[in-house]
Amino acid sequence: MDEVYRLQAGILKTLSNPRRLEIIHLLADGPREVTRLAEEMGISQPNVSQHLALMRSAVSSRLSGTAARFATG
């Protein structure tokens, strides 16, 4: 199986949470502060921050892994 499919599956797994999808849809309209996201979603700011941190971590770890594979050939 091609590695790109594994990378995409990992990112999609992270985004499979309804709250994270809601965040993505809200951010598609433009940047927002975490406090504003929390207000719009009706959840706490720490909860939004946790979701954002998880998404950031998932994407950056996959991107850095991809970069390392390209660098080593």
C-alpha positions as CSV (number, residue, x, y, z in Angstrom):
1,M,0.0,0.0,0.0
2,D,1.3,3.5,-0.9
3,E,2.4,5.5,2.1
4,V,0.3,8.5,1.0
5,Y,-2.8,6.5,1.8
6,R,-1.5,5.7,5.3
7,L,-0.8,9.4,5.9
8,Q,-4.2,10.5,4.6
9,A,-6.0,7.8,6.7
10,G,-4.2,9.1,9.8
11,I,-5.3,12.7,9.2
12,L,-8.9,11.6,8.4
13,K,-9.0,9.5,11.6
14,T,-8.0,12.7,13.6
15,L,-10.7,14.7,11.8
16,S,-13.4,12.0,12.3
17,N,-14.6,13.7,15.5
18,P,-17.7,15.9,15.1
19,R,-16.3,18.8,17.1
20,R,-13.1,18.8,15.1
21,L,-15.1,18.8,11.9
22,E,-17.1,21.8,13.3
23,I,-13.8,23.6,14.0
24,I,-12.7,23.0,10.4
25,H,-15.9,24.3,9.0
26,L,-15.8,27.4,11.2
27,L,-12.2,28.1,10.3
28,A,-13.0,27.8,6.6
29,D,-14.7,31.1,6.8
30,G,-11.5,32.7,8.2
31,P,-9.3,32.8,11.2
32,R,-10.9,33.0,14.6
33,E,-9.6,33.3,18.2
34,V,-10.0,30.2,20.3
35,T,-12.4,32.2,22.6
36,R,-14.6,33.0,19.7
37,L,-14.6,29.4,18.4
38,A,-15.6,28.3,21.9
39,E,-18.5,30.8,22.0
40,E,-19.7,29.8,18.6
41,M,-19.5,26.1,19.4
42,G,-21.0,26.4,22.9
43,I,-18.1,24.6,24.5
44,S,-15.3,25.7,26.8
45,Q,-12.1,27.4,25.6
46,P,-9.9,24.6,27.1
47,N,-11.9,22.0,25.2
48,V,-11.5,23.9,21.9
49,S,-7.8,24.3,22.6
50,Q,-7.4,20.5,23.2
51,H,-9.1,19.7,19.9
52,L,-6.8,22.3,18.1
53,A,-3.7,20.9,19.8
54,L,-4.6,17.3,18.8
55,M,-5.2,18.4,15.1
56,R,-2.0,20.4,15.0
57,S,0.0,17.5,16.5
58,A,-1.5,15.0,14.1
59,V,-0.8,17.1,11.0
60,S,2.7,18.2,12.0
61,S,3.8,14.7,13.0
62,R,2.7,13.4,9.7
63,L,4.3,16.2,7.7
64,S,7.6,15.9,9.6
65,G,7.5,12.2,9.0
66,T,6.9,12.8,5.3
67,A,9.8,15.3,5.1
68,A,12.1,12.9,6.8
69,R,11.3,10.1,4.3
70,F,11.9,12.5,1.4
71,A,15.2,13.7,2.9
72,T,16.5,10.1,3.4
73,G,15.5,9.1,-0.1
